[in-house]
Amino acid sequence: MTHMLTLQEIETVTPDTYRLTFNRPADFEFEAGQATELSIQKTGLKDEGRPFTMTSRPTDKHLEFVIKSYPDHNGVTAEIPKLGMTDQVAATDPFGAITDHGPGVFIAGGAGVTPFISILRKQQQEGEAQAQLIFANKTEDDIILKDMWHSMPNVAETFVVDEPGGSDLRTGQIDKSLLQELITETAQPFYICGPGGMVDDVRKTLGSMGVDDQQIITEDGW
């Protein structure tokens, strides 16, 4: 089924990432963490659908997306900063394997954090137990919604960047030594989303640390 969404607000959250707010059709239902395929309703773009994650909560009256733009790719995301009020996009029914399985450890790389925005917002709304976010980016400026993560009382966040940054940032990669330092409990859900190579590496590392593969949630499934 196709749903027509009208843009109500667009704002910059990092130098190349945008938060877009749309109306929510009454029949558009989704689980926290799921995505939809969006097609910008402009000439030459209507058949160029791309998957994007809803970052609003399932109970919100609006639909929100946080989308990273890649101008050098000359594709759909390059058009995101050019969108204006009342522009429309077509959205498919929601899909995706990353959904809420309860508080746990959320490991993200770059724009891979987007499924976790909705899930952790939902968990905070419901007053669930402490969750842990380990979030890797190239620079401090690339951290999506950094202030929001700081404001969540039940989320313990660790930001990892390629180059030295502020006092609350770690430098390097999400590797075994970092995970062993930060993770004290392996019998809990582990959510991973980011570049394919990173997801594979982290999944293998967690396995070597004794995490049951059934406890790992990725787009490949539970």
PyMOL commands that place a pseudoatom at each C-alpha (Angstrom):
pseudoatom trace, name=CA, resn=MET, resi=1, chain=A, elem=C, hetatm=0, pos=[0.000, 0.000, 0.000]
pseudoatom trace, name=CA, resn=THR, resi=2, chain=A, elem=C, hetatm=0, pos=[1.233, 3.521, -0.791]
pseudoatom trace, name=CA, resn=HIS, resi=3, chain=A, elem=C, hetatm=0, pos=[0.835, 6.403, 1.667]
pseudoatom trace, name=CA, resn=MET, resi=4, chain=A, elem=C, hetatm=0, pos=[1.238, 10.051, 0.645]
pseudoatom trace, name=CA, resn=LEU, resi=5, chain=A, elem=C, hetatm=0, pos=[3.142, 12.210, 3.143]
pseudoatom trace, name=CA, resn=THR, resi=6, chain=A, elem=C, hetatm=0, pos=[3.389, 16.006, 3.087]
pseudoatom trace, name=CA, resn=LEU, resi=7, chain=A, elem=C, hetatm=0, pos=[6.474, 17.721, 4.501]
pseudoatom trace, name=CA, resn=GLN, resi=8, chain=A, elem=C, hetatm=0, pos=[5.686, 19.955, 7.476]
pseudoatom trace, name=CA, resn=GLU, resi=9, chain=A, elem=C, hetatm=0, pos=[9.164, 20.831, 8.735]
pseudoatom trace, name=CA, resn=ILE, resi=10, chain=A, elem=C, hetatm=0, pos=[12.821, 20.305, 7.810]
pseudoatom trace, name=CA, resn=GLU, resi=11, chain=A, elem=C, hetatm=0, pos=[15.823, 21.216, 9.955]
pseudoatom trace, name=CA, resn=THR, resi=12, chain=A, elem=C, hetatm=0, pos=[19.557, 20.532, 9.975]
pseudoatom trace, name=CA, resn=VAL, resi=13, chain=A, elem=C, hetatm=0, pos=[20.877, 18.281, 12.770]
pseudoatom trace, name=CA, resn=THR, resi=14, chain=A, elem=C, hetatm=0, pos=[24.481, 17.858, 11.535]
pseudoatom trace, name=CA, resn=PRO, resi=15, chain=A, elem=C, hetatm=0, pos=[26.223, 19.520, 8.568]
pseudoatom trace, name=CA, resn=ASP, resi=16, chain=A, elem=C, hetatm=0, pos=[24.862, 16.812, 6.239]
pseudoatom trace, name=CA, resn=THR, resi=17, chain=A, elem=C, hetatm=0, pos=[21.945, 15.289, 8.163]
pseudoatom trace, name=CA, resn=TYR, resi=18, chain=A, elem=C, hetatm=0, pos=[18.357, 16.533, 8.243]
pseudoatom trace, name=CA, resn=ARG, resi=19, chain=A, elem=C, hetatm=0, pos=[15.288, 15.952, 10.391]
pseudoatom trace, name=CA, resn=LEU, resi=20, chain=A, elem=C, hetatm=0, pos=[12.083, 15.833, 8.325]
pseudoatom trace, name=CA, resn=THR, resi=21, chain=A, elem=C, hetatm=0, pos=[8.606, 15.920, 9.855]
pseudoatom trace, name=CA, resn=PHE, resi=22, chain=A, elem=C, hetatm=0, pos=[5.551, 14.769, 7.891]
pseudoatom trace, name=CA, resn=ASN, resi=23, chain=A, elem=C, hetatm=0, pos=[1.858, 14.302, 8.551]
pseudoatom trace, name=CA, resn=ARG, resi=24, chain=A, elem=C, hetatm=0, pos=[0.947, 10.757, 9.595]
pseudoatom trace, name=CA, resn=PRO, resi=25, chain=A, elem=C, hetatm=0, pos=[-1.824, 8.969, 7.687]
pseudoatom trace, name=CA, resn=ALA, resi=26, chain=A, elem=C, hetatm=0, pos=[-4.337, 7.279, 9.990]
pseudoatom trace, name=CA, resn=ASP, resi=27, chain=A, elem=C, hetatm=0, pos=[-3.583, 3.846, 8.513]
pseudoatom trace, name=CA, resn=PHE, resi=28, chain=A, elem=C, hetatm=0, pos=[0.216, 4.091, 8.778]
pseudoatom trace, name=CA, resn=GLU, resi=29, chain=A, elem=C, hetatm=0, pos=[1.203, 1.738, 11.606]
pseudoatom trace, name=CA, resn=PHE, resi=30, chain=A, elem=C, hetatm=0, pos=[4.767, 0.681, 12.433]
pseudoatom trace, name=CA, resn=GLU, resi=31, chain=A, elem=C, hetatm=0, pos=[6.984, -0.803, 15.122]
pseudoatom trace, name=CA, resn=ALA, resi=32, chain=A, elem=C, hetatm=0, pos=[9.816, 1.227, 16.623]
pseudoatom trace, name=CA, resn=GLY, resi=33, chain=A, elem=C, hetatm=0, pos=[12.941, 0.638, 14.537]
pseudoatom trace, name=CA, resn=GLN, resi=34, chain=A, elem=C, hetatm=0, pos=[11.165, -0.136, 11.270]
pseudoatom trace, name=CA, resn=ALA, resi=35, chain=A, elem=C, hetatm=0, pos=[11.639, 1.645, 7.939]
pseudoatom trace, name=CA, resn=THR, resi=36, chain=A, elem=C, hetatm=0, pos=[9.636, 2.560, 4.861]
pseudoatom trace, name=CA, resn=GLU, resi=37, chain=A, elem=C, hetatm=0, pos=[10.622, 3.173, 1.254]
pseudoatom trace, name=CA, resn=LEU, resi=38, chain=A, elem=C, hetatm=0, pos=[10.237, 6.855, 0.385]
pseudoatom trace, name=CA, resn=SER, resi=39, chain=A, elem=C, hetatm=0, pos=[9.874, 8.246, -3.134]
pseudoatom trace, name=CA, resn=ILE, resi=40, chain=A, elem=C, hetatm=0, pos=[10.108, 11.996, -3.634]
pseudoatom trace, name=CA, resn=GLN, resi=41, chain=A, elem=C, hetatm=0, pos=[7.150, 13.119, -5.741]
pseudoatom trace, name=CA, resn=LYS, resi=42, chain=A, elem=C, hetatm=0, pos=[9.074, 15.230, -8.215]
pseudoatom trace, name=CA, resn=THR, resi=43, chain=A, elem=C, hetatm=0, pos=[9.796, 14.694, -11.905]
pseudoatom trace, name=CA, resn=GLY, resi=44, chain=A, elem=C, hetatm=0, pos=[12.576, 12.155, -12.360]
pseudoatom trace, name=CA, resn=LEU, resi=45, chain=A, elem=C, hetatm=0, pos=[12.450, 10.983, -8.739]
pseudoatom trace, name=CA, resn=LYS, resi=46, chain=A, elem=C, hetatm=0, pos=[9.063, 9.289, -8.378]
pseudoatom trace, name=CA, resn=ASP, resi=47, chain=A, elem=C, hetatm=0, pos=[10.480, 5.872, -9.298]
pseudoatom trace, name=CA, resn=GLU, resi=48, chain=A, elem=C, hetatm=0, pos=[13.627, 6.280, -7.162]
pseudoatom trace, name=CA, resn=GLY, resi=49, chain=A, elem=C, hetatm=0, pos=[12.489, 4.829, -3.846]
pseudoatom trace, name=CA, resn=ARG, resi=50, chain=A, elem=C, hetatm=0, pos=[14.963, 4.438, -0.973]
pseudoatom trace, name=CA, resn=PRO, resi=51, chain=A, elem=C, hetatm=0, pos=[14.528, 2.911, 2.514]
pseudoatom trace, name=CA, resn=PHE, resi=52, chain=A, elem=C, hetatm=0, pos=[14.554, 5.268, 5.501]
pseudoatom trace, name=CA, resn=THR, resi=53, chain=A, elem=C, hetatm=0, pos=[13.812, 4.600, 9.170]
pseudoatom trace, name=CA, resn=MET, resi=54, chain=A, elem=C, hetatm=0, pos=[11.050, 6.328, 11.088]
pseudoatom trace, name=CA, resn=THR, resi=55, chain=A, elem=C, hetatm=0, pos=[12.635, 8.125, 14.044]
pseudoatom trace, name=CA, resn=SER, resi=56, chain=A, elem=C, hetatm=0, pos=[9.334, 9.153, 15.616]
pseudoatom trace, name=CA, resn=ARG, resi=57, chain=A, elem=C, hetatm=0, pos=[7.691, 6.836, 18.133]
pseudoatom trace, name=CA, resn=PRO, resi=58, chain=A, elem=C, hetatm=0, pos=[4.834, 4.537, 17.066]
pseudoatom trace, name=CA, resn=THR, resi=59, chain=A, elem=C, hetatm=0, pos=[2.462, 6.572, 19.256]
pseudoatom trace, name=CA, resn=ASP, resi=60, chain=A, elem=C, hetatm=0, pos=[3.417, 9.992, 17.838]
pseudoatom trace, name=CA, resn=LYS, resi=61, chain=A, elem=C, hetatm=0, pos=[0.875, 11.860, 15.722]
pseudoatom trace, name=CA, resn=HIS, resi=62, chain=A, elem=C, hetatm=0, pos=[3.495, 12.826, 13.142]
pseudoatom trace, name=CA, resn=LEU, resi=63, chain=A, elem=C, hetatm=0, pos=[6.136, 10.902, 11.178]
pseudoatom trace, name=CA, resn=GLU, resi=64, chain=A, elem=C, hetatm=0, pos=[9.763, 11.902, 11.561]
pseudoatom trace, name=CA, resn=PHE, resi=65, chain=A, elem=C, hetatm=0, pos=[12.859, 10.828, 9.634]
pseudoatom trace, name=CA, resn=VAL, resi=66, chain=A, elem=C, hetatm=0, pos=[16.521, 11.703, 10.198]
pseudoatom trace, name=CA, resn=ILE, resi=67, chain=A, elem=C, hetatm=0, pos=[18.281, 11.375, 6.847]
pseudoatom trace, name=CA, resn=LYS, resi=68, chain=A, elem=C, hetatm=0, pos=[21.943, 11.780, 5.948]
pseudoatom trace, name=CA, resn=SER, resi=69, chain=A, elem=C, hetatm=0, pos=[22.489, 13.491, 2.595]
pseudoatom trace, name=CA, resn=TYR, resi=70, chain=A, elem=C, hetatm=0, pos=[25.192, 12.349, 0.171]
pseudoatom trace, name=CA, resn=PRO, resi=71, chain=A, elem=C, hetatm=0, pos=[25.481, 15.157, -2.413]
pseudoatom trace, name=CA, resn=ASP, resi=72, chain=A, elem=C, hetatm=0, pos=[28.362, 13.464, -4.243]
pseudoatom trace, name=CA, resn=HIS, resi=73, chain=A, elem=C, hetatm=0, pos=[26.181, 10.388, -4.946]
pseudoatom trace, name=CA, resn=ASN, resi=74, chain=A, elem=C, hetatm=0, pos=[23.839, 12.450, -7.154]
pseudoatom trace, name=CA, resn=GLY, resi=75, chain=A, elem=C, hetatm=0, pos=[20.920, 10.361, -5.907]
pseudoatom trace, name=CA, resn=VAL, resi=76, chain=A, elem=C, hetatm=0, pos=[17.808, 10.603, -3.757]
pseudoatom trace, name=CA, resn=THR, resi=77, chain=A, elem=C, hetatm=0, pos=[19.557, 11.756, -0.573]
pseudoatom trace, name=CA, resn=ALA, resi=78, chain=A, elem=C, hetatm=0, pos=[21.195, 14.613, -2.496]
pseudoatom trace, name=CA, resn=GLU, resi=79, chain=A, elem=C, hetatm=0, pos=[17.675, 16.010, -2.996]
pseudoatom trace, name=CA, resn=ILE, resi=80, chain=A, elem=C, hetatm=0, pos=[16.780, 16.007, 0.704]
pseudoatom trace, name=CA, resn=PRO, resi=81, chain=A, elem=C, hetatm=0, pos=[18.187, 19.498, 1.503]
pseudoatom trace, name=CA, resn=LYS, resi=82, chain=A, elem=C, hetatm=0, pos=[16.239, 20.899, -1.464]
pseudoatom trace, name=CA, resn=LEU, resi=83, chain=A, elem=C, hetatm=0, pos=[12.842, 19.806, -0.151]
pseudoatom trace, name=CA, resn=GLY, resi=84, chain=A, elem=C, hetatm=0, pos=[10.451, 22.511, 0.978]
pseudoatom trace, name=CA, resn=MET, resi=85, chain=A, elem=C, hetatm=0, pos=[7.242, 22.822, 2.916]
pseudoatom trace, name=CA, resn=THR, resi=86, chain=A, elem=C, hetatm=0, pos=[4.288, 20.929, 1.373]
pseudoatom trace, name=CA, resn=ASP, resi=87, chain=A, elem=C, hetatm=0, pos=[6.538, 18.802, -0.858]
pseudoatom trace, name=CA, resn=GLN, resi=88, chain=A, elem=C, hetatm=0, pos=[5.257, 15.249, -0.938]
pseudoatom trace, name=CA, resn=VAL, resi=89, chain=A, elem=C, hetatm=0, pos=[6.794, 11.793, -0.712]
pseudoatom trace, name=CA, resn=ALA, resi=90, chain=A, elem=C, hetatm=0, pos=[5.188, 8.393, -1.235]
pseudoatom trace, name=CA, resn=ALA, resi=91, chain=A, elem=C, hetatm=0, pos=[5.784, 5.818, 1.504]
pseudoatom trace, name=CA, resn=THR, resi=92, chain=A, elem=C, hetatm=0, pos=[5.354, 2.042, 1.396]
pseudoatom trace, name=CA, resn=ASP, resi=93, chain=A, elem=C, hetatm=0, pos=[4.053, -0.059, 4.262]
pseudoatom trace, name=CA, resn=PRO, resi=94, chain=A, elem=C, hetatm=0, pos=[6.719, -0.364, 6.999]
pseudoatom trace, name=CA, resn=PHE, resi=95, chain=A, elem=C, hetatm=0, pos=[9.263, -3.190, 7.117]
pseudoatom trace, name=CA, resn=GLY, resi=96, chain=A, elem=C, hetatm=0, pos=[12.501, -4.140, 8.869]
pseudoatom trace, name=CA, resn=ALA, resi=97, chain=A, elem=C, hetatm=0, pos=[13.954, -6.659, 11.295]
pseudoatom trace, name=CA, resn=ILE, resi=98, chain=A, elem=C, hetatm=0, pos=[15.306, -4.189, 13.859]
pseudoatom trace, name=CA, resn=THR, resi=99, chain=A, elem=C, hetatm=0, pos=[12.494, -3.747, 16.373]
pseudoatom trace, name=CA, resn=ASP, resi=100, chain=A, elem=C, hetatm=0, pos=[12.194, -3.300, 20.129]
pseudoatom trace, name=CA, resn=HIS, resi=101, chain=A, elem=C, hetatm=0, pos=[13.250, -6.360, 22.116]
pseudoatom trace, name=CA, resn=GLY, resi=102, chain=A, elem=C, hetatm=0, pos=[13.742, -4.492, 25.368]
pseudoatom trace, name=CA, resn=PRO, resi=103, chain=A, elem=C, hetatm=0, pos=[16.595, -2.543, 26.964]
pseudoatom trace, name=CA, resn=GLY, resi=104, chain=A, elem=C, hetatm=0, pos=[20.079, -3.653, 25.993]
pseudoatom trace, name=CA, resn=VAL, resi=105, chain=A, elem=C, hetatm=0, pos=[23.223, -2.493, 24.225]
pseudoatom trace, name=CA, resn=PHE, resi=106, chain=A, elem=C, hetatm=0, pos=[22.792, -0.430, 21.055]
pseudoatom trace, name=CA, resn=ILE, resi=107, chain=A, elem=C, hetatm=0, pos=[25.858, -0.287, 18.792]
pseudoatom trace, name=CA, resn=ALA, resi=108, chain=A, elem=C, hetatm=0, pos=[25.708, 2.122, 15.850]
pseudoatom trace, name=CA, resn=GLY, resi=109, chain=A, elem=C, hetatm=0, pos=[27.915, 3.514, 13.123]
pseudoatom trace, name=CA, resn=GLY, resi=110, chain=A, elem=C, hetatm=0, pos=[26.987, 6.868, 11.560]
pseudoatom trace, name=CA, resn=ALA, resi=111, chain=A, elem=C, hetatm=0, pos=[23.456, 7.023, 10.133]
pseudoatom trace, name=CA, resn=GLY, resi=112, chain=A, elem=C, hetatm=0, pos=[22.975, 3.441, 11.349]
pseudoatom trace, name=CA, resn=VAL, resi=113, chain=A, elem=C, hetatm=0, pos=[21.790, 4.990, 14.601]
pseudoatom trace, name=CA, resn=THR, resi=114, chain=A, elem=C, hetatm=0, pos=[18.407, 5.931, 13.101]
pseudoatom trace, name=CA, resn=PRO, resi=115, chain=A, elem=C, hetatm=0, pos=[16.488, 2.726, 14.026]
pseudoatom trace, name=CA, resn=PHE, resi=116, chain=A, elem=C, hetatm=0, pos=[17.649, 3.179, 17.612]
pseudoatom trace, name=CA, resn=ILE, resi=117, chain=A, elem=C, hetatm=0, pos=[16.208, 6.701, 17.862]
pseudoatom trace, name=CA, resn=SER, resi=118, chain=A, elem=C, hetatm=0, pos=[12.632, 5.443, 17.736]
pseudoatom trace, name=CA, resn=ILE, resi=119, chain=A, elem=C, hetatm=0, pos=[13.325, 2.394, 19.907]
pseudoatom trace, name=CA, resn=LEU, resi=120, chain=A, elem=C, hetatm=0, pos=[15.096, 4.335, 22.658]
pseudoatom trace, name=CA, resn=ARG, resi=121, chain=A, elem=C, hetatm=0, pos=[12.528, 7.138, 22.559]
pseudoatom trace, name=CA, resn=LYS, resi=122, chain=A, elem=C, hetatm=0, pos=[9.828, 4.509, 23.040]
pseudoatom trace, name=CA, resn=GLN, resi=123, chain=A, elem=C, hetatm=0, pos=[11.715, 2.831, 25.880]
pseudoatom trace, name=CA, resn=GLN, resi=124, chain=A, elem=C, hetatm=0, pos=[12.260, 6.174, 27.607]
pseudoatom trace, name=CA, resn=GLN, resi=125, chain=A, elem=C, hetatm=0, pos=[8.564, 7.006, 27.229]
pseudoatom trace, name=CA, resn=GLU, resi=126, chain=A, elem=C, hetatm=0, pos=[7.657, 3.691, 28.845]
pseudoatom trace, name=CA, resn=GLY, resi=127, chain=A, elem=C, hetatm=0, pos=[10.177, 4.172, 31.661]
pseudoatom trace, name=CA, resn=GLU, resi=128, chain=A, elem=C, hetatm=0, pos=[12.142, 1.045, 30.823]
pseudoatom trace, name=CA, resn=ALA, resi=129, chain=A, elem=C, hetatm=0, pos=[15.432, 0.082, 32.467]
pseudoatom trace, name=CA, resn=GLN, resi=130, chain=A, elem=C, hetatm=0, pos=[18.875, 1.390, 31.615]
pseudoatom trace, name=CA, resn=ALA, resi=131, chain=A, elem=C, hetatm=0, pos=[20.082, 0.971, 28.034]
pseudoatom trace, name=CA, resn=GLN, resi=132, chain=A, elem=C, hetatm=0, pos=[23.578, 1.515, 26.662]
pseudoatom trace, name=CA, resn=LEU, resi=133, chain=A, elem=C, hetatm=0, pos=[24.451, 3.301, 23.404]
pseudoatom trace, name=CA, resn=ILE, resi=134, chain=A, elem=C, hetatm=0, pos=[27.862, 2.921, 21.742]
pseudoatom trace, name=CA, resn=PHE, resi=135, chain=A, elem=C, hetatm=0, pos=[27.919, 5.281, 18.762]
pseudoatom trace, name=CA, resn=ALA, resi=136, chain=A, elem=C, hetatm=0, pos=[30.817, 5.655, 16.293]
pseudoatom trace, name=CA, resn=ASN, resi=137, chain=A, elem=C, hetatm=0, pos=[31.341, 8.575, 13.890]
pseudoatom trace, name=CA, resn=LYS, resi=138, chain=A, elem=C, hetatm=0, pos=[34.159, 10.200, 11.947]
pseudoatom trace, name=CA, resn=THR, resi=139, chain=A, elem=C, hetatm=0, pos=[34.071, 13.468, 13.922]
pseudoatom trace, name=CA, resn=GLU, resi=140, chain=A, elem=C, hetatm=0, pos=[32.170, 15.047, 16.805]
pseudoatom trace, name=CA, resn=ASP, resi=141, chain=A, elem=C, hetatm=0, pos=[30.202, 17.191, 14.330]
pseudoatom trace, name=CA, resn=ASP, resi=142, chain=A, elem=C, hetatm=0, pos=[28.839, 13.990, 12.732]
pseudoatom trace, name=CA, resn=ILE, resi=143, chain=A, elem=C, hetatm=0, pos=[27.143, 12.757, 15.924]
pseudoatom trace, name=CA, resn=ILE, resi=144, chain=A, elem=C, hetatm=0, pos=[23.413, 12.702, 15.184]
pseudoatom trace, name=CA, resn=LEU, resi=145, chain=A, elem=C, hetatm=0, pos=[21.207, 14.154, 17.965]
pseudoatom trace, name=CA, resn=LYS, resi=146, chain=A, elem=C, hetatm=0, pos=[24.047, 14.278, 20.488]
pseudoatom trace, name=CA, resn=ASP, resi=147, chain=A, elem=C, hetatm=0, pos=[22.114, 16.566, 22.838]
pseudoatom trace, name=CA, resn=MET, resi=148, chain=A, elem=C, hetatm=0, pos=[19.117, 14.241, 22.777]
pseudoatom trace, name=CA, resn=TRP, resi=149, chain=A, elem=C, hetatm=0, pos=[21.231, 11.273, 23.867]
pseudoatom trace, name=CA, resn=HIS, resi=150, chain=A, elem=C, hetatm=0, pos=[22.688, 13.344, 26.704]
pseudoatom trace, name=CA, resn=SER, resi=151, chain=A, elem=C, hetatm=0, pos=[19.181, 14.247, 27.852]
pseudoatom trace, name=CA, resn=MET, resi=152, chain=A, elem=C, hetatm=0, pos=[17.898, 10.668, 28.108]
pseudoatom trace, name=CA, resn=PRO, resi=153, chain=A, elem=C, hetatm=0, pos=[18.172, 9.653, 31.775]
pseudoatom trace, name=CA, resn=ASN, resi=154, chain=A, elem=C, hetatm=0, pos=[18.077, 5.909, 31.098]
pseudoatom trace, name=CA, resn=VAL, resi=155, chain=A, elem=C, hetatm=0, pos=[20.645, 5.844, 28.288]
pseudoatom trace, name=CA, resn=ALA, resi=156, chain=A, elem=C, hetatm=0, pos=[24.362, 5.572, 29.049]
pseudoatom trace, name=CA, resn=GLU, resi=157, chain=A, elem=C, hetatm=0, pos=[26.059, 6.810, 25.900]
pseudoatom trace, name=CA, resn=THR, resi=158, chain=A, elem=C, hetatm=0, pos=[29.629, 6.371, 24.681]
pseudoatom trace, name=CA, resn=PHE, resi=159, chain=A, elem=C, hetatm=0, pos=[30.633, 8.360, 21.611]
pseudoatom trace, name=CA, resn=VAL, resi=160, chain=A, elem=C, hetatm=0, pos=[33.564, 7.084, 19.553]
pseudoatom trace, name=CA, resn=VAL, resi=161, chain=A, elem=C, hetatm=0, pos=[35.233, 9.223, 16.863]
pseudoatom trace, name=CA, resn=ASP, resi=162, chain=A, elem=C, hetatm=0, pos=[38.117, 8.726, 14.444]
pseudoatom trace, name=CA, resn=GLU, resi=163, chain=A, elem=C, hetatm=0, pos=[39.959, 11.806, 15.684]
pseudoatom trace, name=CA, resn=PRO, resi=164, chain=A, elem=C, hetatm=0, pos=[40.377, 13.296, 19.189]
pseudoatom trace, name=CA, resn=GLY, resi=165, chain=A, elem=C, hetatm=0, pos=[37.421, 15.429, 20.232]
pseudoatom trace, name=CA, resn=GLY, resi=166, chain=A, elem=C, hetatm=0, pos=[35.778, 16.657, 23.414]
pseudoatom trace, name=CA, resn=SER, resi=167, chain=A, elem=C, hetatm=0, pos=[36.270, 15.250, 26.899]
pseudoatom trace, name=CA, resn=ASP, resi=168, chain=A, elem=C, hetatm=0, pos=[33.252, 12.932, 26.610]
pseudoatom trace, name=CA, resn=LEU, resi=169, chain=A, elem=C, hetatm=0, pos=[34.458, 11.271, 23.391]
pseudoatom trace, name=CA, resn=ARG, resi=170, chain=A, elem=C, hetatm=0, pos=[36.511, 8.163, 22.836]
pseudoatom trace, name=CA, resn=THR, resi=171, chain=A, elem=C, hetatm=0, pos=[38.994, 7.954, 19.973]
pseudoatom trace, name=CA, resn=GLY, resi=172, chain=A, elem=C, hetatm=0, pos=[39.404, 4.909, 17.756]
pseudoatom trace, name=CA, resn=GLN, resi=173, chain=A, elem=C, hetatm=0, pos=[37.105, 2.124, 16.622]
pseudoatom trace, name=CA, resn=ILE, resi=174, chain=A, elem=C, hetatm=0, pos=[34.448, -0.089, 18.161]
pseudoatom trace, name=CA, resn=ASP, resi=175, chain=A, elem=C, hetatm=0, pos=[36.774, -3.030, 18.657]
pseudoatom trace, name=CA, resn=LYS, resi=176, chain=A, elem=C, hetatm=0, pos=[37.040, -5.913, 21.075]
pseudoatom trace, name=CA, resn=SER, resi=177, chain=A, elem=C, hetatm=0, pos=[39.016, -4.009, 23.696]
pseudoatom trace, name=CA, resn=LEU, resi=178, chain=A, elem=C, hetatm=0, pos=[36.403, -1.240, 23.815]
pseudoatom trace, name=CA, resn=LEU, resi=179, chain=A, elem=C, hetatm=0, pos=[33.487, -3.671, 23.957]
pseudoatom trace, name=CA, resn=GLN, resi=180, chain=A, elem=C, hetatm=0, pos=[35.123, -5.729, 26.687]
pseudoatom trace, name=CA, resn=GLU, resi=181, chain=A, elem=C, hetatm=0, pos=[35.656, -2.539, 28.683]
pseudoatom trace, name=CA, resn=LEU, resi=182, chain=A, elem=C, hetatm=0, pos=[32.076, -1.287, 28.323]
pseudoatom trace, name=CA, resn=ILE, resi=183, chain=A, elem=C, hetatm=0, pos=[30.022, -4.477, 28.407]
pseudoatom trace, name=CA, resn=THR, resi=184, chain=A, elem=C, hetatm=0, pos=[29.664, -6.311, 31.701]
pseudoatom trace, name=CA, resn=GLU, resi=185, chain=A, elem=C, hetatm=0, pos=[26.533, -8.377, 30.974]
pseudoatom trace, name=CA, resn=THR, resi=186, chain=A, elem=C, hetatm=0, pos=[26.243, -10.646, 27.921]
pseudoatom trace, name=CA, resn=ALA, resi=187, chain=A, elem=C, hetatm=0, pos=[22.749, -12.025, 28.638]
pseudoatom trace, name=CA, resn=GLN, resi=188, chain=A, elem=C, hetatm=0, pos=[20.815, -9.115, 27.155]
pseudoatom trace, name=CA, resn=PRO, resi=189, chain=A, elem=C, hetatm=0, pos=[19.765, -7.877, 23.699]
pseudoatom trace, name=CA, resn=PHE, resi=190, chain=A, elem=C, hetatm=0, pos=[22.483, -6.421, 21.471]
pseudoatom trace, name=CA, resn=TYR, resi=191, chain=A, elem=C, hetatm=0, pos=[21.335, -4.185, 18.627]
pseudoatom trace, name=CA, resn=ILE, resi=192, chain=A, elem=C, hetatm=0, pos=[23.776, -3.432, 15.773]
pseudoatom trace, name=CA, resn=CYS, resi=193, chain=A, elem=C, hetatm=0, pos=[23.270, -1.116, 12.799]
pseudoatom trace, name=CA, resn=GLY, resi=194, chain=A, elem=C, hetatm=0, pos=[25.748, 0.626, 10.511]
pseudoatom trace, name=CA, resn=PRO, resi=195, chain=A, elem=C, hetatm=0, pos=[27.999, -0.147, 7.536]
pseudoatom trace, name=CA, resn=GLY, resi=196, chain=A, elem=C, hetatm=0, pos=[27.953, -3.833, 6.595]
pseudoatom trace, name=CA, resn=GLY, resi=197, chain=A, elem=C, hetatm=0, pos=[31.582, -4.466, 7.485]
pseudoatom trace, name=CA, resn=MET, resi=198, chain=A, elem=C, hetatm=0, pos=[31.172, -2.895, 10.906]
pseudoatom trace, name=CA, resn=VAL, resi=199, chain=A, elem=C, hetatm=0, pos=[28.035, -4.939, 11.656]
pseudoatom trace, name=CA, resn=ASP, resi=200, chain=A, elem=C, hetatm=0, pos=[29.801, -8.178, 10.700]
pseudoatom trace, name=CA, resn=ASP, resi=201, chain=A, elem=C, hetatm=0, pos=[32.895, -7.342, 12.764]
pseudoatom trace, name=CA, resn=VAL, resi=202, chain=A, elem=C, hetatm=0, pos=[30.927, -6.359, 15.861]
pseudoatom trace, name=CA, resn=ARG, resi=203, chain=A, elem=C, hetatm=0, pos=[28.719, -9.425, 15.595]
pseudoatom trace, name=CA, resn=LYS, resi=204, chain=A, elem=C, hetatm=0, pos=[31.779, -11.705, 15.458]
pseudoatom trace, name=CA, resn=THR, resi=205, chain=A, elem=C, hetatm=0, pos=[33.397, -9.867, 18.345]
pseudoatom trace, name=CA, resn=LEU, resi=206, chain=A, elem=C, hetatm=0, pos=[30.299, -10.199, 20.515]
pseudoatom trace, name=CA, resn=GLY, resi=207, chain=A, elem=C, hetatm=0, pos=[30.218, -13.903, 19.699]
pseudoatom trace, name=CA, resn=SER, resi=208, chain=A, elem=C, hetatm=0, pos=[33.809, -14.261, 20.851]
pseudoatom trace, name=CA, resn=MET, resi=209, chain=A, elem=C, hetatm=0, pos=[32.808, -12.555, 24.109]
pseudoatom trace, name=CA, resn=GLY, resi=210, chain=A, elem=C, hetatm=0, pos=[30.139, -15.171, 24.782]
pseudoatom trace, name=CA, resn=VAL, resi=211, chain=A, elem=C, hetatm=0, pos=[27.057, -13.356, 23.460]
pseudoatom trace, name=CA, resn=ASP, resi=212, chain=A, elem=C, hetatm=0, pos=[24.498, -15.822, 22.089]
pseudoatom trace, name=CA, resn=ASP, resi=213, chain=A, elem=C, hetatm=0, pos=[23.734, -15.075, 18.439]
pseudoatom trace, name=CA, resn=GLN, resi=214, chain=A, elem=C, hetatm=0, pos=[20.028, -15.216, 19.301]
pseudoatom trace, name=CA, resn=GLN, resi=215, chain=A, elem=C, hetatm=0, pos=[20.561, -12.110, 21.434]
pseudoatom trace, name=CA, resn=ILE, resi=216, chain=A, elem=C, hetatm=0, pos=[21.867, -10.054, 18.499]
pseudoatom trace, name=CA, resn=ILE, resi=217, chain=A, elem=C, hetatm=0, pos=[19.392, -7.903, 16.533]
pseudoatom trace, name=CA, resn=THR, resi=218, chain=A, elem=C, hetatm=0, pos=[20.426, -6.643, 13.069]
pseudoatom trace, name=CA, resn=GLU, resi=219, chain=A, elem=C, hetatm=0, pos=[18.716, -6.069, 9.738]
pseudoatom trace, name=CA, resn=ASP, resi=220, chain=A, elem=C, hetatm=0, pos=[19.557, -9.709, 8.974]
pseudoatom trace, name=CA, resn=GLY, resi=221, chain=A, elem=C, hetatm=0, pos=[17.050, -10.675, 11.634]
pseudoatom trace, name=CA, resn=TRP, resi=222, chain=A, elem=C, hetatm=0, pos=[16.965, -11.759, 15.299]
for i in range(1, 222): cmd.bond("trace and resi %d" % i, "trace and resi %d" % (i + 1))
show_as sticks, trace
zoom trace
